[in-house]
Amino acid sequence: MIDHTGIAVSDFEASKRFYDAAFAPLGASLVMMVAEEYTGGVKVGGYGYGRPQFWLHEAGDPGPGRHYAFTADTREDVDAFYEAAMAAGGRDNGAPGLRAHYHPNYYGAFVFDPDGNNIEAVCHAPEEGQ
């Protein structure tokens, strides 16, 4: 249903480092930077799979924290997302694991990004061998 979305970030370069690392295990990357001549000098970049789907834009005050969940193909991808996000300066908000209270196959991990947004990777596939 959602074509794309975005968040304000207080330090674009710090956020870029975080999202570059956190999205790599999910196969997403920075696919576009908008020329600053069109943004009034504000850094704006879009992450996605071939086209921008999740935008970061530089702002002095990013506003209240938000929650964004990104699809992972496997539970191993969720684990790799968590490890990469934590190594890139993320703060733990829920280590990888099964959250059966959401759904029997809901395997997710949660980290806070540099601005306190709750970023999640989730896999809905059953554990292999089931």
Buried (B, 14 or more C-beta within 10 A) or exposed (E): EEEEEBBBBBBBEBBBBBBBBBBBBBEBEBBEBBEEEEEEEEBBBBBBEEEBBBBBBBBEEBEEBBEEEBEBEBBBBBBBBBBBBBEBBBEEBEEBBBBEEEEEBBBBBBBBBBBBBBBBBBBEEEEEEE
